[in-house]
Amino acid sequence: MDSNSDLPAGAHPGTLHFVPPSLSAFEPSKPLASSNVNTLLWIGGLFDTPLSVAYPLEIAKALGPTWSLVTGNLSSAGKSWGVSSIAQDAEEMAKLVAYFKDKRPGGKVVIMGHSTGCQDCMEYFVGAKADQRPPVDGVILQAPVSDREAMDHHMPKAFMQEANQLALNM
């Protein structure tokens, strides 16, 4: 396949980074000025997976030649919401940050949280063990929401009480 137009519908050229033992991050392809590139690490929200939200691809295209967007794929992503925690997300984000700082020495790393990903960012910076995580050069909170508050407004109270009790019993 010689160009993007030769790709199957829905496919995007890029690099899938594997961070042992079980993390990955997708980096859409684009021309870069050097290997000493800066990284914008995009962390999705509730039910988001790499490429399930369209605007990160547009951001990737719009970034200058010294920046590259990477979408993190945390263990809580997609349909795995509810089987992990924001604290676990922050620890996984720390592994991704360390990976890109090692891979791109001298480059900056900025984390961008989308929706519930904003809560992950806040945990990264102010939660337990925040002082033990690799420092980053910035954070962007885009479309911050509280899933609990949203569910309180849209779910029947009996359902919420049952769901909360189920979570407490885990």
MODELLER restraints for C-alpha pairs under 7 A, 6 or more apart:
rsr = mdl.restraints
at = mdl.atoms
rsr.add(forms.Gaussian(group=physical.xy_distance, feature=features.Distance(at['CA:1:A'], at['CA:7:A']), mean=6.90, stdev=0.5))
rsr.add(forms.Gaussian(group=physical.xy_distance, feature=features.Distance(at['CA:12:A'], at['CA:28:A']), mean=6.84, stdev=0.5))
rsr.add(forms.Gaussian(group=physical.xy_distance, feature=features.Distance(at['CA:13:A'], at['CA:28:A']), mean=5.98, stdev=0.5))
rsr.add(forms.Gaussian(group=physical.xy_distance, feature=features.Distance(at['CA:13:A'], at['CA:29:A']), mean=5.60, stdev=0.5))
rsr.add(forms.Gaussian(group=physical.xy_distance, feature=features.Distance(at['CA:14:A'], at['CA:26:A']), mean=6.89, stdev=0.5))
rsr.add(forms.Gaussian(group=physical.xy_distance, feature=features.Distance(at['CA:14:A'], at['CA:27:A']), mean=5.37, stdev=0.5))
rsr.add(forms.Gaussian(group=physical.xy_distance, feature=features.Distance(at['CA:14:A'], at['CA:28:A']), mean=4.12, stdev=0.5))
rsr.add(forms.Gaussian(group=physical.xy_distance, feature=features.Distance(at['CA:14:A'], at['CA:29:A']), mean=4.24, stdev=0.5))
rsr.add(forms.Gaussian(group=physical.xy_distance, feature=features.Distance(at['CA:15:A'], at['CA:26:A']), mean=5.81, stdev=0.5))
rsr.add(forms.Gaussian(group=physical.xy_distance, feature=features.Distance(at['CA:15:A'], at['CA:27:A']), mean=5.10, stdev=0.5))
rsr.add(forms.Gaussian(group=physical.xy_distance, feature=features.Distance(at['CA:15:A'], at['CA:28:A']), mean=6.47, stdev=0.5))
rsr.add(forms.Gaussian(group=physical.xy_distance, feature=features.Distance(at['CA:15:A'], at['CA:29:A']), mean=6.89, stdev=0.5))
rsr.add(forms.Gaussian(group=physical.xy_distance, feature=features.Distance(at['CA:16:A'], at['CA:24:A']), mean=6.74, stdev=0.5))
rsr.add(forms.Gaussian(group=physical.xy_distance, feature=features.Distance(at['CA:16:A'], at['CA:25:A']), mean=5.80, stdev=0.5))
rsr.add(forms.Gaussian(group=physical.xy_distance, feature=features.Distance(at['CA:16:A'], at['CA:26:A']), mean=4.57, stdev=0.5))
rsr.add(forms.Gaussian(group=physical.xy_distance, feature=features.Distance(at['CA:16:A'], at['CA:27:A']), mean=6.35, stdev=0.5))
rsr.add(forms.Gaussian(group=physical.xy_distance, feature=features.Distance(at['CA:17:A'], at['CA:24:A']), mean=5.39, stdev=0.5))
rsr.add(forms.Gaussian(group=physical.xy_distance, feature=features.Distance(at['CA:17:A'], at['CA:25:A']), mean=5.11, stdev=0.5))
rsr.add(forms.Gaussian(group=physical.xy_distance, feature=features.Distance(at['CA:17:A'], at['CA:26:A']), mean=6.16, stdev=0.5))
rsr.add(forms.Gaussian(group=physical.xy_distance, feature=features.Distance(at['CA:18:A'], at['CA:24:A']), mean=4.56, stdev=0.5))
rsr.add(forms.Gaussian(group=physical.xy_distance, feature=features.Distance(at['CA:18:A'], at['CA:25:A']), mean=6.77, stdev=0.5))
rsr.add(forms.Gaussian(group=physical.xy_distance, feature=features.Distance(at['CA:23:A'], at['CA:73:A']), mean=6.54, stdev=0.5))
rsr.add(forms.Gaussian(group=physical.xy_distance, feature=features.Distance(at['CA:23:A'], at['CA:74:A']), mean=6.38, stdev=0.5))
rsr.add(forms.Gaussian(group=physical.xy_distance, feature=features.Distance(at['CA:24:A'], at['CA:72:A']), mean=6.46, stdev=0.5))
rsr.add(forms.Gaussian(group=physical.xy_distance, feature=features.Distance(at['CA:24:A'], at['CA:73:A']), mean=5.45, stdev=0.5))
rsr.add(forms.Gaussian(group=physical.xy_distance, feature=features.Distance(at['CA:25:A'], at['CA:70:A']), mean=6.19, stdev=0.5))
rsr.add(forms.Gaussian(group=physical.xy_distance, feature=features.Distance(at['CA:25:A'], at['CA:71:A']), mean=5.37, stdev=0.5))
rsr.add(forms.Gaussian(group=physical.xy_distance, feature=features.Distance(at['CA:25:A'], at['CA:72:A']), mean=4.38, stdev=0.5))
rsr.add(forms.Gaussian(group=physical.xy_distance, feature=features.Distance(at['CA:25:A'], at['CA:73:A']), mean=5.43, stdev=0.5))
rsr.add(forms.Gaussian(group=physical.xy_distance, feature=features.Distance(at['CA:26:A'], at['CA:50:A']), mean=6.77, stdev=0.5))
rsr.add(forms.Gaussian(group=physical.xy_distance, feature=features.Distance(at['CA:26:A'], at['CA:70:A']), mean=5.48, stdev=0.5))
rsr.add(forms.Gaussian(group=physical.xy_distance, feature=features.Distance(at['CA:26:A'], at['CA:71:A']), mean=5.21, stdev=0.5))
rsr.add(forms.Gaussian(group=physical.xy_distance, feature=features.Distance(at['CA:26:A'], at['CA:72:A']), mean=6.69, stdev=0.5))
rsr.add(forms.Gaussian(group=physical.xy_distance, feature=features.Distance(at['CA:27:A'], at['CA:69:A']), mean=6.09, stdev=0.5))
rsr.add(forms.Gaussian(group=physical.xy_distance, feature=features.Distance(at['CA:27:A'], at['CA:70:A']), mean=4.41, stdev=0.5))
rsr.add(forms.Gaussian(group=physical.xy_distance, feature=features.Distance(at['CA:27:A'], at['CA:71:A']), mean=6.47, stdev=0.5))
rsr.add(forms.Gaussian(group=physical.xy_distance, feature=features.Distance(at['CA:31:A'], at['CA:65:A']), mean=6.50, stdev=0.5))
rsr.add(forms.Gaussian(group=physical.xy_distance, feature=features.Distance(at['CA:32:A'], at['CA:65:A']), mean=4.63, stdev=0.5))
rsr.add(forms.Gaussian(group=physical.xy_distance, feature=features.Distance(at['CA:32:A'], at['CA:66:A']), mean=6.02, stdev=0.5))
rsr.add(forms.Gaussian(group=physical.xy_distance, feature=features.Distance(at['CA:33:A'], at['CA:65:A']), mean=5.13, stdev=0.5))
rsr.add(forms.Gaussian(group=physical.xy_distance, feature=features.Distance(at['CA:33:A'], at['CA:66:A']), mean=5.62, stdev=0.5))
rsr.add(forms.Gaussian(group=physical.xy_distance, feature=features.Distance(at['CA:35:A'], at['CA:104:A']), mean=6.80, stdev=0.5))
rsr.add(forms.Gaussian(group=physical.xy_distance, feature=features.Distance(at['CA:36:A'], at['CA:104:A']), mean=5.33, stdev=0.5))
rsr.add(forms.Gaussian(group=physical.xy_distance, feature=features.Distance(at['CA:36:A'], at['CA:105:A']), mean=6.61, stdev=0.5))
rsr.add(forms.Gaussian(group=physical.xy_distance, feature=features.Distance(at['CA:36:A'], at['CA:106:A']), mean=6.49, stdev=0.5))
rsr.add(forms.Gaussian(group=physical.xy_distance, feature=features.Distance(at['CA:36:A'], at['CA:107:A']), mean=5.61, stdev=0.5))
rsr.add(forms.Gaussian(group=physical.xy_distance, feature=features.Distance(at['CA:37:A'], at['CA:66:A']), mean=5.06, stdev=0.5))
rsr.add(forms.Gaussian(group=physical.xy_distance, feature=features.Distance(at['CA:37:A'], at['CA:67:A']), mean=5.66, stdev=0.5))
rsr.add(forms.Gaussian(group=physical.xy_distance, feature=features.Distance(at['CA:37:A'], at['CA:68:A']), mean=6.90, stdev=0.5))
rsr.add(forms.Gaussian(group=physical.xy_distance, feature=features.Distance(at['CA:37:A'], at['CA:104:A']), mean=6.34, stdev=0.5))
rsr.add(forms.Gaussian(group=physical.xy_distance, feature=features.Distance(at['CA:37:A'], at['CA:107:A']), mean=5.33, stdev=0.5))
rsr.add(forms.Gaussian(group=physical.xy_distance, feature=features.Distance(at['CA:38:A'], at['CA:66:A']), mean=5.95, stdev=0.5))
rsr.add(forms.Gaussian(group=physical.xy_distance, feature=features.Distance(at['CA:38:A'], at['CA:67:A']), mean=4.61, stdev=0.5))
rsr.add(forms.Gaussian(group=physical.xy_distance, feature=features.Distance(at['CA:38:A'], at['CA:68:A']), mean=6.23, stdev=0.5))
rsr.add(forms.Gaussian(group=physical.xy_distance, feature=features.Distance(at['CA:38:A'], at['CA:107:A']), mean=4.53, stdev=0.5))
rsr.add(forms.Gaussian(group=physical.xy_distance, feature=features.Distance(at['CA:38:A'], at['CA:108:A']), mean=4.59, stdev=0.5))
rsr.add(forms.Gaussian(group=physical.xy_distance, feature=features.Distance(at['CA:38:A'], at['CA:109:A']), mean=5.94, stdev=0.5))
rsr.add(forms.Gaussian(group=physical.xy_distance, feature=features.Distance(at['CA:39:A'], at['CA:67:A']), mean=5.73, stdev=0.5))
rsr.add(forms.Gaussian(group=physical.xy_distance, feature=features.Distance(at['CA:39:A'], at['CA:68:A']), mean=5.11, stdev=0.5))
rsr.add(forms.Gaussian(group=physical.xy_distance, feature=features.Distance(at['CA:39:A'], at['CA:69:A']), mean=5.90, stdev=0.5))
rsr.add(forms.Gaussian(group=physical.xy_distance, feature=features.Distance(at['CA:39:A'], at['CA:70:A']), mean=6.89, stdev=0.5))
rsr.add(forms.Gaussian(group=physical.xy_distance, feature=features.Distance(at['CA:39:A'], at['CA:108:A']), mean=6.11, stdev=0.5))
rsr.add(forms.Gaussian(group=physical.xy_distance, feature=features.Distance(at['CA:39:A'], at['CA:109:A']), mean=4.77, stdev=0.5))
rsr.add(forms.Gaussian(group=physical.xy_distance, feature=features.Distance(at['CA:39:A'], at['CA:110:A']), mean=6.31, stdev=0.5))
rsr.add(forms.Gaussian(group=physical.xy_distance, feature=features.Distance(at['CA:40:A'], at['CA:68:A']), mean=6.08, stdev=0.5))
rsr.add(forms.Gaussian(group=physical.xy_distance, feature=features.Distance(at['CA:40:A'], at['CA:69:A']), mean=4.68, stdev=0.5))
rsr.add(forms.Gaussian(group=physical.xy_distance, feature=features.Distance(at['CA:40:A'], at['CA:70:A']), mean=6.11, stdev=0.5))
rsr.add(forms.Gaussian(group=physical.xy_distance, feature=features.Distance(at['CA:40:A'], at['CA:109:A']), mean=5.95, stdev=0.5))
rsr.add(forms.Gaussian(group=physical.xy_distance, feature=features.Distance(at['CA:40:A'], at['CA:110:A']), mean=4.91, stdev=0.5))
rsr.add(forms.Gaussian(group=physical.xy_distance, feature=features.Distance(at['CA:40:A'], at['CA:111:A']), mean=5.83, stdev=0.5))
rsr.add(forms.Gaussian(group=physical.xy_distance, feature=features.Distance(at['CA:40:A'], at['CA:112:A']), mean=6.82, stdev=0.5))
rsr.add(forms.Gaussian(group=physical.xy_distance, feature=features.Distance(at['CA:41:A'], at['CA:69:A']), mean=6.04, stdev=0.5))
rsr.add(forms.Gaussian(group=physical.xy_distance, feature=features.Distance(at['CA:41:A'], at['CA:70:A']), mean=4.96, stdev=0.5))
rsr.add(forms.Gaussian(group=physical.xy_distance, feature=features.Distance(at['CA:41:A'], at['CA:71:A']), mean=5.89, stdev=0.5))
rsr.add(forms.Gaussian(group=physical.xy_distance, feature=features.Distance(at['CA:41:A'], at['CA:72:A']), mean=6.56, stdev=0.5))
rsr.add(forms.Gaussian(group=physical.xy_distance, feature=features.Distance(at['CA:41:A'], at['CA:110:A']), mean=6.09, stdev=0.5))
rsr.add(forms.Gaussian(group=physical.xy_distance, feature=features.Distance(at['CA:41:A'], at['CA:111:A']), mean=4.71, stdev=0.5))
rsr.add(forms.Gaussian(group=physical.xy_distance, feature=features.Distance(at['CA:41:A'], at['CA:112:A']), mean=5.95, stdev=0.5))
rsr.add(forms.Gaussian(group=physical.xy_distance, feature=features.Distance(at['CA:42:A'], at['CA:69:A']), mean=6.99, stdev=0.5))
rsr.add(forms.Gaussian(group=physical.xy_distance, feature=features.Distance(at['CA:42:A'], at['CA:70:A']), mean=5.99, stdev=0.5))
rsr.add(forms.Gaussian(group=physical.xy_distance, feature=features.Distance(at['CA:42:A'], at['CA:71:A']), mean=4.70, stdev=0.5))
rsr.add(forms.Gaussian(group=physical.xy_distance, feature=features.Distance(at['CA:42:A'], at['CA:72:A']), mean=6.03, stdev=0.5))
rsr.add(forms.Gaussian(group=physical.xy_distance, feature=features.Distance(at['CA:42:A'], at['CA:111:A']), mean=6.06, stdev=0.5))
rsr.add(forms.Gaussian(group=physical.xy_distance, feature=features.Distance(at['CA:42:A'], at['CA:112:A']), mean=4.75, stdev=0.5))
rsr.add(forms.Gaussian(group=physical.xy_distance, feature=features.Distance(at['CA:42:A'], at['CA:113:A']), mean=6.02, stdev=0.5))
rsr.add(forms.Gaussian(group=physical.xy_distance, feature=features.Distance(at['CA:43:A'], at['CA:71:A']), mean=6.25, stdev=0.5))
rsr.add(forms.Gaussian(group=physical.xy_distance, feature=features.Distance(at['CA:43:A'], at['CA:72:A']), mean=5.53, stdev=0.5))
rsr.add(forms.Gaussian(group=physical.xy_distance, feature=features.Distance(at['CA:43:A'], at['CA:112:A']), mean=6.03, stdev=0.5))
rsr.add(forms.Gaussian(group=physical.xy_distance, feature=features.Distance(at['CA:43:A'], at['CA:113:A']), mean=4.81, stdev=0.5))
rsr.add(forms.Gaussian(group=physical.xy_distance, feature=features.Distance(at['CA:43:A'], at['CA:114:A']), mean=6.13, stdev=0.5))
rsr.add(forms.Gaussian(group=physical.xy_distance, feature=features.Distance(at['CA:43:A'], at['CA:117:A']), mean=5.12, stdev=0.5))
rsr.add(forms.Gaussian(group=physical.xy_distance, feature=features.Distance(at['CA:44:A'], at['CA:113:A']), mean=6.18, stdev=0.5))
rsr.add(forms.Gaussian(group=physical.xy_distance, feature=features.Distance(at['CA:44:A'], at['CA:114:A']), mean=5.00, stdev=0.5))
rsr.add(forms.Gaussian(group=physical.xy_distance, feature=features.Distance(at['CA:44:A'], at['CA:115:A']), mean=6.77, stdev=0.5))
rsr.add(forms.Gaussian(group=physical.xy_distance, feature=features.Distance(at['CA:44:A'], at['CA:116:A']), mean=6.88, stdev=0.5))
rsr.add(forms.Gaussian(group=physical.xy_distance, feature=features.Distance(at['CA:44:A'], at['CA:117:A']), mean=4.98, stdev=0.5))
rsr.add(forms.Gaussian(group=physical.xy_distance, feature=features.Distance(at['CA:45:A'], at['CA:114:A']), mean=5.52, stdev=0.5))
rsr.add(forms.Gaussian(group=physical.xy_distance, feature=features.Distance(at['CA:45:A'], at['CA:115:A']), mean=4.77, stdev=0.5))
rsr.add(forms.Gaussian(group=physical.xy_distance, feature=features.Distance(at['CA:45:A'], at['CA:116:A']), mean=4.09, stdev=0.5))
rsr.add(forms.Gaussian(group=physical.xy_distance, feature=features.Distance(at['CA:45:A'], at['CA:117:A']), mean=4.65, stdev=0.5))
rsr.add(forms.Gaussian(group=physical.xy_distance, feature=features.Distance(at['CA:46:A'], at['CA:78:A']), mean=6.99, stdev=0.5))
rsr.add(forms.Gaussian(group=physical.xy_distance, feature=features.Distance(at['CA:46:A'], at['CA:81:A']), mean=6.58, stdev=0.5))
rsr.add(forms.Gaussian(group=physical.xy_distance, feature=features.Distance(at['CA:46:A'], at['CA:116:A']), mean=5.73, stdev=0.5))
rsr.add(forms.Gaussian(group=physical.xy_distance, feature=features.Distance(at['CA:47:A'], at['CA:77:A']), mean=5.87, stdev=0.5))
rsr.add(forms.Gaussian(group=physical.xy_distance, feature=features.Distance(at['CA:47:A'], at['CA:78:A']), mean=3.89, stdev=0.5))
rsr.add(forms.Gaussian(group=physical.xy_distance, feature=features.Distance(at['CA:47:A'], at['CA:79:A']), mean=5.64, stdev=0.5))
rsr.add(forms.Gaussian(group=physical.xy_distance, feature=features.Distance(at['CA:47:A'], at['CA:81:A']), mean=6.58, stdev=0.5))
rsr.add(forms.Gaussian(group=physical.xy_distance, feature=features.Distance(at['CA:48:A'], at['CA:77:A']), mean=5.88, stdev=0.5))
rsr.add(forms.Gaussian(group=physical.xy_distance, feature=features.Distance(at['CA:48:A'], at['CA:78:A']), mean=5.06, stdev=0.5))
rsr.add(forms.Gaussian(group=physical.xy_distance, feature=features.Distance(at['CA:49:A'], at['CA:73:A']), mean=6.45, stdev=0.5))
rsr.add(forms.Gaussian(group=physical.xy_distance, feature=features.Distance(at['CA:49:A'], at['CA:77:A']), mean=5.69, stdev=0.5))
rsr.add(forms.Gaussian(group=physical.xy_distance, feature=features.Distance(at['CA:49:A'], at['CA:78:A']), mean=5.26, stdev=0.5))
rsr.add(forms.Gaussian(group=physical.xy_distance, feature=features.Distance(at['CA:50:A'], at['CA:71:A']), mean=5.76, stdev=0.5))
rsr.add(forms.Gaussian(group=physical.xy_distance, feature=features.Distance(at['CA:50:A'], at['CA:72:A']), mean=6.99, stdev=0.5))
rsr.add(forms.Gaussian(group=physical.xy_distance, feature=features.Distance(at['CA:50:A'], at['CA:73:A']), mean=6.32, stdev=0.5))
rsr.add(forms.Gaussian(group=physical.xy_distance, feature=features.Distance(at['CA:60:A'], at['CA:68:A']), mean=6.34, stdev=0.5))
rsr.add(forms.Gaussian(group=physical.xy_distance, feature=features.Distance(at['CA:60:A'], at['CA:69:A']), mean=5.17, stdev=0.5))
rsr.add(forms.Gaussian(group=physical.xy_distance, feature=features.Distance(at['CA:74:A'], at['CA:89:A']), mean=6.43, stdev=0.5))
rsr.add(forms.Gaussian(group=physical.xy_distance, feature=features.Distance(at['CA:74:A'], at['CA:92:A']), mean=6.59, stdev=0.5))
rsr.add(forms.Gaussian(group=physical.xy_distance, feature=features.Distance(at['CA:76:A'], at['CA:83:A']), mean=6.80, stdev=0.5))
rsr.add(forms.Gaussian(group=physical.xy_distance, feature=features.Distance(at['CA:76:A'], at['CA:84:A']), mean=5.62, stdev=0.5))
rsr.add(forms.Gaussian(group=physical.xy_distance, feature=features.Distance(at['CA:86:A'], at['CA:120:A']), mean=5.54, stdev=0.5))
rsr.add(forms.Gaussian(group=physical.xy_distance, feature=features.Distance(at['CA:86:A'], at['CA:123:A']), mean=6.77, stdev=0.5))
rsr.add(forms.Gaussian(group=physical.xy_distance, feature=features.Distance(at['CA:87:A'], at['CA:123:A']), mean=6.49, stdev=0.5))
rsr.add(forms.Gaussian(group=physical.xy_distance, feature=features.Distance(at['CA:89:A'], at['CA:120:A']), mean=6.20, stdev=0.5))
rsr.add(forms.Gaussian(group=physical.xy_distance, feature=features.Distance(at['CA:90:A'], at['CA:120:A']), mean=5.81, stdev=0.5))
rsr.add(forms.Gaussian(group=physical.xy_distance, feature=features.Distance(at['CA:90:A'], at['CA:123:A']), mean=6.10, stdev=0.5))
rsr.add(forms.Gaussian(group=physical.xy_distance, feature=features.Distance(at['CA:90:A'], at['CA:124:A']), mean=4.88, stdev=0.5))
rsr.add(forms.Gaussian(group=physical.xy_distance, feature=features.Distance(at['CA:94:A'], at['CA:133:A']), mean=5.67, stdev=0.5))
rsr.add(forms.Gaussian(group=physical.xy_distance, feature=features.Distance(at['CA:94:A'], at['CA:134:A']), mean=6.18, stdev=0.5))
rsr.add(forms.Gaussian(group=physical.xy_distance, feature=features.Distance(at['CA:97:A'], at['CA:134:A']), mean=6.70, stdev=0.5))
rsr.add(forms.Gaussian(group=physical.xy_distance, feature=features.Distance(at['CA:98:A'], at['CA:134:A']), mean=6.29, stdev=0.5))
rsr.add(forms.Gaussian(group=physical.xy_distance, feature=features.Distance(at['CA:101:A'], at['CA:107:A']), mean=6.89, stdev=0.5))
rsr.add(forms.Gaussian(group=physical.xy_distance, feature=features.Distance(at['CA:108:A'], at['CA:137:A']), mean=5.94, stdev=0.5))
rsr.add(forms.Gaussian(group=physical.xy_distance, feature=features.Distance(at['CA:109:A'], at['CA:136:A']), mean=5.37, stdev=0.5))
rsr.add(forms.Gaussian(group=physical.xy_distance, feature=features.Distance(at['CA:109:A'], at['CA:137:A']), mean=5.55, stdev=0.5))
rsr.add(forms.Gaussian(group=physical.xy_distance, feature=features.Distance(at['CA:110:A'], at['CA:136:A']), mean=5.86, stdev=0.5))
rsr.add(forms.Gaussian(group=physical.xy_distance, feature=features.Distance(at['CA:110:A'], at['CA:137:A']), mean=5.37, stdev=0.5))
rsr.add(forms.Gaussian(group=physical.xy_distance, feature=features.Distance(at['CA:110:A'], at['CA:138:A']), mean=4.64, stdev=0.5))
rsr.add(forms.Gaussian(group=physical.xy_distance, feature=features.Distance(at['CA:110:A'], at['CA:139:A']), mean=5.50, stdev=0.5))
rsr.add(forms.Gaussian(group=physical.xy_distance, feature=features.Distance(at['CA:111:A'], at['CA:138:A']), mean=6.46, stdev=0.5))
rsr.add(forms.Gaussian(group=physical.xy_distance, feature=features.Distance(at['CA:111:A'], at['CA:139:A']), mean=4.83, stdev=0.5))
rsr.add(forms.Gaussian(group=physical.xy_distance, feature=features.Distance(at['CA:111:A'], at['CA:140:A']), mean=6.30, stdev=0.5))
rsr.add(forms.Gaussian(group=physical.xy_distance, feature=features.Distance(at['CA:112:A'], at['CA:139:A']), mean=5.69, stdev=0.5))
rsr.add(forms.Gaussian(group=physical.xy_distance, feature=features.Distance(at['CA:112:A'], at['CA:140:A']), mean=4.50, stdev=0.5))
rsr.add(forms.Gaussian(group=physical.xy_distance, feature=features.Distance(at['CA:112:A'], at['CA:141:A']), mean=5.99, stdev=0.5))
rsr.add(forms.Gaussian(group=physical.xy_distance, feature=features.Distance(at['CA:112:A'], at['CA:142:A']), mean=6.99, stdev=0.5))
rsr.add(forms.Gaussian(group=physical.xy_distance, feature=features.Distance(at['CA:113:A'], at['CA:121:A']), mean=6.06, stdev=0.5))
rsr.add(forms.Gaussian(group=physical.xy_distance, feature=features.Distance(at['CA:113:A'], at['CA:140:A']), mean=6.24, stdev=0.5))
rsr.add(forms.Gaussian(group=physical.xy_distance, feature=features.Distance(at['CA:113:A'], at['CA:141:A']), mean=5.15, stdev=0.5))
rsr.add(forms.Gaussian(group=physical.xy_distance, feature=features.Distance(at['CA:113:A'], at['CA:142:A']), mean=5.92, stdev=0.5))
rsr.add(forms.Gaussian(group=physical.xy_distance, feature=features.Distance(at['CA:114:A'], at['CA:141:A']), mean=6.53, stdev=0.5))
rsr.add(forms.Gaussian(group=physical.xy_distance, feature=features.Distance(at['CA:114:A'], at['CA:142:A']), mean=4.96, stdev=0.5))
rsr.add(forms.Gaussian(group=physical.xy_distance, feature=features.Distance(at['CA:114:A'], at['CA:143:A']), mean=5.68, stdev=0.5))
rsr.add(forms.Gaussian(group=physical.xy_distance, feature=features.Distance(at['CA:114:A'], at['CA:144:A']), mean=6.53, stdev=0.5))
rsr.add(forms.Gaussian(group=physical.xy_distance, feature=features.Distance(at['CA:115:A'], at['CA:142:A']), mean=6.62, stdev=0.5))
rsr.add(forms.Gaussian(group=physical.xy_distance, feature=features.Distance(at['CA:115:A'], at['CA:143:A']), mean=5.02, stdev=0.5))
rsr.add(forms.Gaussian(group=physical.xy_distance, feature=features.Distance(at['CA:115:A'], at['CA:144:A']), mean=4.62, stdev=0.5))
rsr.add(forms.Gaussian(group=physical.xy_distance, feature=features.Distance(at['CA:115:A'], at['CA:145:A']), mean=5.36, stdev=0.5))
rsr.add(forms.Gaussian(group=physical.xy_distance, feature=features.Distance(at['CA:116:A'], at['CA:144:A']), mean=6.69, stdev=0.5))
rsr.add(forms.Gaussian(group=physical.xy_distance, feature=features.Distance(at['CA:116:A'], at['CA:145:A']), mean=6.29, stdev=0.5))
rsr.add(forms.Gaussian(group=physical.xy_distance, feature=features.Distance(at['CA:116:A'], at['CA:146:A']), mean=6.96, stdev=0.5))
rsr.add(forms.Gaussian(group=physical.xy_distance, feature=features.Distance(at['CA:118:A'], at['CA:141:A']), mean=5.27, stdev=0.5))
rsr.add(forms.Gaussian(group=physical.xy_distance, feature=features.Distance(at['CA:118:A'], at['CA:142:A']), mean=6.93, stdev=0.5))
rsr.add(forms.Gaussian(group=physical.xy_distance, feature=features.Distance(at['CA:118:A'], at['CA:144:A']), mean=5.49, stdev=0.5))
rsr.add(forms.Gaussian(group=physical.xy_distance, feature=features.Distance(at['CA:124:A'], at['CA:130:A']), mean=5.71, stdev=0.5))
